């Protein structure tokens, strides 16, 4: 029951991040400059500019990511010629929320013409890979492969 509540909370938060990003872009469209950063380097500094209409692709990509990860129910691992299917009730919603939050933050920084910050890449990657590492530890501990 607790896992179900956490999964639902992660799903709702993911949807709110997605809708919030799109809503903010719509609400502040006139304040976004004509040229915005669309590429950031490893230090979080922007090093590529683009027209502001290109930022509209980000919520569209976030929607595709949200739908595709929502439809995925299991994770398949192939190891030593053996395939294992692991139900992922918390891993995928957690990864979905982390990914959408990262894209949302990058979109906000691009719209405000601000750097991401040197902290963003290590924090984002650590947060993104933590559920996967947890899943692999779980699978190995339960001798799933």
N, C-alpha and C positions, 0 to 999 in steps of 0.2 A: 504494500500500500504506500509506503514512504517513497519507494522508487518511482511509483506512478505519479505521485504529487510533484516530485522533483522534475520528472520528465515533462509534465504538463507546464510547470513553471518555466523550464528552459524553452519550451516551444512558444509560450506566450511572450517571454522576453525577446526571443528571436524575431517574432512577428512585430513586436513593438519597435525594435531597432530598425527593421526594414521599413515599416510604415513611417516611423519618425524621420528617417533619412530622406525619404521621398517627400514627406510633408515640408520639411525644412527647406529643401531645394525649391519647392514650389512657392513657399511663403516668402523666401528671401531672394527670389530669382533676379529682381531688378537691382539688388545691391551687389550681386556677384559681378566682379569685373569681367570685361570681354576676354582677357587673357588670364588663364589660371594654370597653376602647376598641375601637370598630369603624370609626372615621373619624379620619384624621390630616390636618392642614393642611399647607401647603407647607413650613413650618418643621419638620415632623416631630412636632409636638405633637398629642396627641389632643384632639379637640373634640366627640366623640360617643360615648356609651356605649350598650351593648346587653347583653342577657342572654348568658350564656356559651355557650348552645347555638348561637347564631348563628355561632360560630367553626367549627363543624363544616362549614359551607358552603365554607370556604376549601379544605380538602383535596379536597372534591368538585369544586370549580371547577378546582383544580390537576390533577386526574385528567382532566377533560374537555379541558383545555388540552394535557396530555401526549399524550393519544390523538389529538386532532385534528392537532397538529403532527407527530406520528409518522407519520400517514397522508399528509401532504403531501410530495410528492417534487420538485415544481418550483414556481418562482415565475413568474407571468405579469406582464409589464410592457407596458402599452399606451402608445405614444408616437407622435404624428403619424400616427394612423390605422393604425399597424403594431403587431402583437402579437408579443412575443418571449417564449419560454419558456426559463427558465434553470434548469438543474439546481442544486439548492441542498444539496449533501451536507454542508456544514459550517455554512452560515449558519443554517438552521432549528434544528439541534441546539444551536448556541451560543445562539441567542435563547431557545430553550426552557429551557435551563439557567439563563440569567440571569433570566428571568421567574419560574421556579419558585423560585429562590433568593431573589428579592425578596419573593415571596408568603410564603415560609417565614419570612424575617426579620420581616416585618410580623405574621405569626401569633404568632411567639415574643414580640414586643414587646407585642402585645395580651394574650396570656395572662399575661405578667408585669407588665402595667399599667405599661409603660415607654414613653417617647417614642421615636420612630424616630431622632431626631437630625437636626440641620440638614443634615448631609452626605448623608443618604440619597437625597433626590430628585435632586440633580445627579449623584451617582455612579451611581444606578440608571438614569437616563435616558441618560447618556453610554454606559454599558455596553450598554444595550438598543439604542441606535441605531448603535453602532459596526459591528456586522455588516452592517446594512442599507447604511450608507455604503460599506463595503468592497465589497458586492455591486454597488452602482451604479457605483463606480469600475471594477470588473472589467468590467461590462457595457459601459460607455462606452469603456474602453480596447480592448476587443475588438470595438468597433463593432457591438454587438448592437442598438443603437437610436441 
